[in-house]
Amino acid sequence: MSHDSQPHDHGTPEPLPRRDFLKVAGFSTAAGLALAGCGRQRTAGEPALPYAEQPEGVIGGRPVWYASTCAGCGERCGLLAKCVDGRPIKLEGNPAHPLNRGRLCAVGQAQVLGVYDSQRLAQPQIGGQAASWEQVDQTVLGALTAARDQRRAVRLLTDTRSGPTSRWAMQQFCAAWGDCQVIVSDALSHSAVGEAHLQTHGVRAWPRLHLARATVVVGVESDFLGSGVAPVEQAADWSRARDLAAPDGRYLYHFQAEARLSLTGAKADQRLPLRPGAAAAWLQDLLNRVARRLGAAQQEATPKPDPRLDELADRLVQARSSSVVLCGLNDLTCQLLANGLNLLLGSYGSLLDLNQSSFQRLTDDAAVVALREELAAGQVGVLLLAGVNPLADLPDGAAWDKLLRAVPLTVQIGERVDETSAACRVLAPEPHFLEAWGDAEPVNGVVSVQQPVIQPRTAARSLVESLSVWSNRPQGGEALVQTAWQAAVWSRRTTDQGWPAFWDQALANGCVEVRPVALPSSVPQALNVAPPPVDTAPLELVLYAKVGQLDGRHAWNPWLQELPDPISKVSWDNYAALAPETAAELHLLEGDEVELTAGGARLKLPVLLQTGQAPGTVAVALGYGRAASRRFAAIGPRWIGAHPSVNDQGLVGGNAAPLRRWADGRLLDWAPVTLQATGRRLELARAQTQESQVLPAHLAPAGDPRREIVQATTLAAFRHNPQAGAEPLHHGPSELWGREHTYPGHRWTMVIDLNACTGCSACVLACQVENNIPVVGRDEVRRRREMHWLRLDRYLDPTSAGLDVAFQPMLCHHCDNAPCEVVCPVLATVHSAEGLNQQVYNRCVGTRYCANNCPYKVRRFNWFNYPHDDPDAELVLNPDVTVRTRGVMEKCTFCVQRLEAAKAEAARTGQPLRDADVQPACAQSCPAGAIWFGDRNDPNSAVARALADPRRYRVLEELGVEPAVNYLRVVRNAPAAAEESHHG
Amino acid sequence: MAEAVLPDQPLIAGHKTPAQISAEISAPLGQRPNRTWWLLLAISGSALGLGLLAIGYELFTGIGTWGLNRTVGWGFDITNFVFWVGIGHAGTLISAVLFIFRQSWRTSLNRAAEAMTLFAVMCAGIFPLIHMGRPWLAYWMFPYPNVRGSLWINFRSPLVWDFFAISTYFTISAVFWFVGLIPDLATLRDRTAPGLRQRIYSFLSLGWDGSYRTWHRYEAVYLLLAGLATPLVVSVHTIVSTDFATAVLPGWHTTILPPYFVCGAIFSGMSMVLALMLVTRGALGLRDYIQQRHIDAMSWFILGTSGVVLLAYVTELFTAFYTGNPYEAFVFKNRALGPLGWSYWIMVCCNGLVPQLLWFRGVRHRPAAVFAVTIAVNIGMWFERFVIIVTSLHRDFLPSSWASYQPTLIEGLTMLGTFGLFFTAFLIFCRLVPVIAIAEVKQAVVAEQGGAAGGH
């Protein structure tokens, strides 16, 4: 593979008109695009021709998979890109990657849409005018030279880019320009973790967490399963730590203290509502109790008896070296206390790995503050911004605007025009990560190749290539990666492979494991810190990142905007979440608009009542109100009753970043806040409005206050009786007509382990991408017409001990006695010989009777035609799945296209079908491995084994519809006090 | 039964001769329509026009213009469908069943009631068509021979049964109505001056010559058709009820639905007939033909069916709680006390309580009061269908999919449009054929007078 010409060598191509683009796409996307880097970029006006000779390995319609690396967030998972006819259409986790092991989160999977985003920055701009790369290079090099001559600083402000190539290119660049520094700033900062380790361990490092070996984990405002640093890896490890079949009987106990109900808190066995302002004191208290038990008490004062805390301390101490305390607050005191606890508990070396430390979020808040001072002092000559958006992400965004404009040259390197672009003189478009060479080293010693799978659709140039040009050592992306790898990766190899073999293998696998870089550290020592006095503000604001939105860099992505938040089930908005009791005190109802005031900044948002939220706190998601969301003004069907998906400002949600604050050189996401009702009311788009399985008291049948849709038991009850928690059937299973169907060949069955499911919503997005599921917009979601074939039901059930949260992926159950099949007048939904309930789109006339008669309400009707809002985005459609038109019913097919492809492949090779060959998109993506799918007629299949699990049950078993989807009961490691189960 | 119920008084007041009857009933047909008629036509025509616009918009844009969602797949559409089918029930009941039971008082009502049936079924028929996602493929509901392999319709689907039931009902009702019209068309033919109008009447009266043999054949055919139509009175709404009764949904899945639906249909149909007859008699001055005895008889009918409907409500509640099915118990609690509880209480009041006023002679003898009761019953019966459909759907098994339903303007206008169609058709009907069966009334009067003469 050689990169014979760099994209920008062809000058500035005219932006391709859409029709031309579609022609190109139609005829020749495969040409030269399938093996990226092999082809050259087509210039405008050049005819698009079909292949004269078919390239090796490319068969029309057959997918080709390339290993690459995800850049959706800092976790940097390995991925496999499915390319059909030269176009990447789906991203799946790379099974060979040691971090994500074949899984990928919702954000990662949604990245493929970005390739076809027509609103990406198409070509460089200087001062708002389109420019060529030559002009950009001239301008930048001129400014760099001037800065060096004037002895002014050169600064590169970037998000975490830990790949060896990035590091190498940055080193080259810095070496070339004297006073040059790289400053890492992520909008979601974990800077305090590094600082705390610098103090306790002598190294500014972020330990990698090995949760799979943990038996007790305490999370303090740490959303490690949701929007944390490495949720895919942690979700898998978390569910492994809760394997009921573990031979040594280990089963993780998870305690979570937090203000808002996070995804992680939702899965915890015990939750404690805790305001962030009180976290340090709480950690100190816990530290004292643990220290006392370990005989290392430094303080004489006897802690107040608190049975819950004492029990927690007991558990932590009992599980020494397999227990860990994780704090998610960007506060040094809290992090030092957590480090002190973990040192006492012996977590370092077992659960917290500083050798293979995490390079996923290397933010240095202090450096950002220092940069701001340099900028204010006018010391910076050239400022490069890559992947950062300080104007939208930082609390002092407005000040940054002025500072950036004052720098002689500011260059923004990024994919899209954002809030910061207006303050930058040069905009240098960066390619999508599927279009460019690169790499990543998410944890020390795991290096992952980022291989392009398609030619850049814009005149973009990656940061490393640009840096090489601006270091006066221009090189192509692939050459840069190879050069950097020879120097920094191959040299750390653990085998004695030669370079070509090493590189080829790394490229084929997508990643390689090498010796970690040794980081100098000192003998760890706990520090005594005095927690600050507990903040007593009546109302405290907590800012957080949503699972699908993170810091807001993907606000352009309609899939992620429509993905309901797994906790609130709201899509298309952020909101001020309040505990119901707090809202009642403030006389606020759901949907009331309030103005939040914190530190002089104001923000208007609708109120959402969130069960599980700590009283006296308001939680607001970051990452909303982004300029990129302006594009959604016209998304969704247009008709006389339609409402736009954006608010009065033309944006989706409101940007809460101005409510963040800088304190002691760190970015804090909590602050005292006041609320003022504005008198307006807004209706949020909620995909689920009844939040609990516990029925409203005045409507519940006598003696039946709750529906056991998600069945749960406790660990003690389960150990006593593995079938504990089973709901007695209201009616015995009865077969009036006997078995109508026989399944002589395959019989597809699914088992979903609700105990493992973390609610991360990766399956929802996987299904959406795989099955061409349209985005319908805010108004349609509000009308309860979202199209997701697989939805994630969430139940918040109040119990005597607090709150039980359960997630349940809900999809077509492919019933043997399907109620939908009998009622369709035109036989548009029929049963297959393999147990699939099939929907025949072109036969459907749309009476919707099937949907009415579906007990699981998983059928989705095309109320309108739903074209992509961006016509280019049609290119992401899966050619194996029919795009449905209006008036047609649709639903989960168990990814029949994947089943048929696997069967065809098995028939071709003459091999029997194996479990791993038949994976619906949801099962494939699930980070926790909670979804098993397979042929239950095959006794050796994993699904057949899972069916024998004593925890297995089926939802609405008593209806006798014989669903093919089974669930495994939740087993909560509830403490003794709450151990009386609902059903004894 | 009727003898016991009805006071022994002449069917037609005013000791009219047959000639007088012919003249009086066909009088409106010969005159130019009056201002009231034009005003009513303008109102109903506008409603029809708005409805057509709404339907056109919906067909062009998508079902999304209705307030339905993934949980509530049917709302105003099927509510209106069942409502109109119910209205269409009284016609056949009055003409066929009462004919077989020799209830001669029906003669003053049956023509209009049958016409009403036809128009109501036409209104009803609109909804299954437009509620489809792809109505241009509605012909797929026919079991027609095709070249798509063995592609056939699903005879297990109640919607298919529905399709056959409604189309059969409409066909038989139309034929029955037309056969009953033949002698009157002949009368009109004979009374009309030569011209196009007479030629049309002449063609439609199928060469009626009033001979003994013609009358004999006519009577035989009419009786046979009455016999054929009688089971349909029961079957149509029974089958409509299977749309719900065969489903798994709590609130739908219940065996009481067929009799409950049939009774409800007769209840609402009779109320609508009575309402219309009260208006017609006032407007066309037919007080001698539609008398208090008719109003009384219809009132007793309404009272009786109201009782059955009320019993059905109570039985449903009892069953829901007695069976111990928690889903079913929840649905009924939710119907009464849930967010859409107001619709349940409208239903109970209008169908169960308001008709009780008809026990009072004072009410029955005030046409305005009776009219008010009949309108209340129709509102109540509309809400009954709404309650059955929407409150069962909106909160079913999984709490996660619970949702609500809010009709849109388009749905409202569509419903208005069907009322427009119904009244427009009725107004035109009043101008084209006699609203009262002249031949039957004459027969009844002659028989009565002859019988009375014989008795003396």
Interface residues (C-beta under 8 A of the other chain):
Chain A: P637 W639 I640 G641 Q688 T689 Q690 S692 Q693 L695 P696 H698 L699 A700 P701 A702 D704 R707 I709 H730 H731 E780 R783 R784 R785 E786 R791 D793 R794 Y795 Q808 M810 P819 V822 V823 C824 P825 V826 L827 R843 C844 V845 G846 T847 R848 Y849 A851 N852 N853 P855 Y856 K857 R859 R860 F861 N862 W863 F864 N865 R886 G887 V888 M889 V955 L956 L959 V961
Chain B: Y57 T61 G62 I63 G64 T65 G67 L68 N69 R70 T71 G73 W74 P128 H131 M132 G133 R134 P135 L137 A138 W140 M141 L151 W152 I153 N154 R156 S157 P158 L159 V160 F163 D243 T246 A247 V248 L249 F321 G324 N325 P326 A329 F330 K333 N334 L337 G338 L393 R395 D396 F397 L398 P399 S400 S401 W402 A403 T408 L409 I410
